[in-house]
């Protein structure tokens, strides 16, 4: 989605910050995929293969958009980053074993 469209939607949608964050240009200093790689590195986790990483990032962004689109407030950059980080870490954590 071009930035102009994202800016237009920003004035009409309660989830405008998400749209602007997702639609950053690919050569932006930190794309969502690069941010996810940094989260893995910062937490001493092994990053998954590229296709799996891109899938995790896509789901994180979609979950973020769904969550904040029904919020009663406009999310700021800190909330967006925190949600994204927690989602990525949750995906990277092993599932707890039943009965353990």
C-alpha positions in Angstrom: 0.0 0.0 0.0 1.5 3.3 -1.0 2.3 5.8 1.7 -0.2 8.3 0.3 -3.0 5.8 0.7 -1.9 5.0 4.2 -1.9 8.6 5.1 -5.4 9.0 3.7 -6.6 6.0 5.7 -4.9 7.5 8.8 -7.5 10.2 8.9 -10.4 7.8 8.5 -9.4 4.7 10.4 -8.9 4.2 14.1 -6.0 1.8 13.3 -4.1 4.4 11.3 -0.8 3.9 13.1 -0.8 0.2 12.1 -1.3 1.0 8.5 1.5 3.5 8.5 3.8 1.1 10.4 3.0 -1.8 8.0 3.3 0.2 4.8 6.9 1.5 5.5 9.0 1.3 2.4 11.2 -1.8 2.0 14.4 0.3 2.3 13.2 1.8 5.6 15.8 1.6 8.4 13.8 -1.2 10.1 11.2 -3.3 8.2 9.0 -5.7 10.2 11.1 -8.7 9.0 14.3 -7.0 10.1 12.7 -6.1 13.4 11.7 -9.7 13.9 15.3 -10.8 13.2 16.5 -8.3 15.8 14.0 -9.7 18.3 15.4 -13.2 17.8 19.0 -12.0 18.1 18.3 -9.9 21.2 16.8 -12.9 22.9 19.5 -15.3 21.9 17.0 -17.3 19.8 17.7 -19.1 16.5 15.7 -17.4 13.7 13.6 -19.7 11.6 14.0 -20.2 7.9 13.1 -17.2 5.7 9.7 -18.5 4.6 8.8 -19.4 8.2 10.0 -16.0 9.5 8.0 -14.1 6.9 4.9 -16.1 7.8 5.4 -15.3 11.5 5.8 -11.6 10.7 2.7 -11.6 8.5 0.6 -13.2 11.3 2.1 -10.8 13.8 1.1 -7.8 11.7 -2.4 -9.2 11.0 -3.0 -10.0 14.7 -1.8 -6.5 15.5 -4.1 -4.9 13.0 -7.1 -7.0 14.2 -6.4 -6.2 17.9 -5.9 -2.5 17.6 -8.7 -2.0 15.0 -11.2 -2.7 17.8 -9.4 -0.8 20.5 -11.0 2.3 21.9 -7.7 4.2 21.6 -5.3 5.0 18.9 -2.1 2.9 19.4 1.2 4.7 19.6 4.5 3.4 18.3 5.4 1.9 21.7 2.3 -0.2 21.9 2.7 -1.4 18.3 6.3 -2.4 18.9 5.5 -4.1 22.2 2.6 -6.1 20.7 4.8 -7.1 17.7 7.7 -8.1 20.0 5.5 -10.2 22.3 3.9 -11.9 19.4 7.2 -12.8 17.9 8.5 -14.1 21.2 5.4 -16.1 21.8 5.9 -17.8 18.4 9.5 -18.5 19.2 8.8 -20.1 22.6 8.2 -23.8 22.8 4.6 -24.9 23.6 4.2 -26.1 27.2 3.7 -29.8 27.5 0.3 -30.9 28.9 0.6 -32.0 32.5 4.1 -30.5 32.9 
